[in-house]
């Protein structure tokens, strides 16, 4: 019964991850979660290769497992589909890398969501109002904004034929992006597992390029999530059937010894 209980808990955790993936299927820059399990310790009644009385060696031994447990969750950082929006401040990262933003407490956070806007001071900010790092200020009288694949931001202002450069978007990469801490609001935080960020210009040193007028969609594949959900549901049901069978066996035993 205890072994089946661990199986029920494991599948419940997997269903929760699947539900979160499906809930964010339309979230810009969202990366799906996958759940990792491992088997629990074994009860060793006879070790493989143990010596028998007749001077022979047992080929397999007796090892009884005690169930499973959740060992971790992992973000899958494959690139989502690019969706063309035509908005000049919408950007998508085609490849590796994160935008840097500054949180209200001064700490840095990282995001793949490129729904940029201008605040009242002309600074480029995210949809939550967090300023992009390094700061980029758009002139108030700008009539057009161009963001190159290399992250160079240019603005066209009245009276000047050529656009003027107003800033440079940079990206950062991590040795282990799966080790980033997901904070919600499309933000990630550096951890000891992720390693320190390495900053560079888009398109250089393995970093992705910037695509203006587009957004990166979620990398959740609905069909795959539905198949995983069906498999998890069936596994959950099988574990509950084992619980019911064990309960019936104990009931029969209890009635037999009355």
PyMOL commands that set and color helices and strands:
alter all, ss='L'
color gray80, all
select helices_A, chain A and resi 2-23+177-179+222-256
alter helices_A, ss='H'
color red, helices_A
select strands_A, chain A and resi 33-39+42-46+62-65+68-75+82-84+91-94+99-102+108-111+117-118+124-125+132-133+142-147+152-157+164-168+170-173+181-184+187-189+198-201+209-212+214-216
alter strands_A, ss='S'
color yellow, strands_A
deselect
rebuild
show_as cartoon
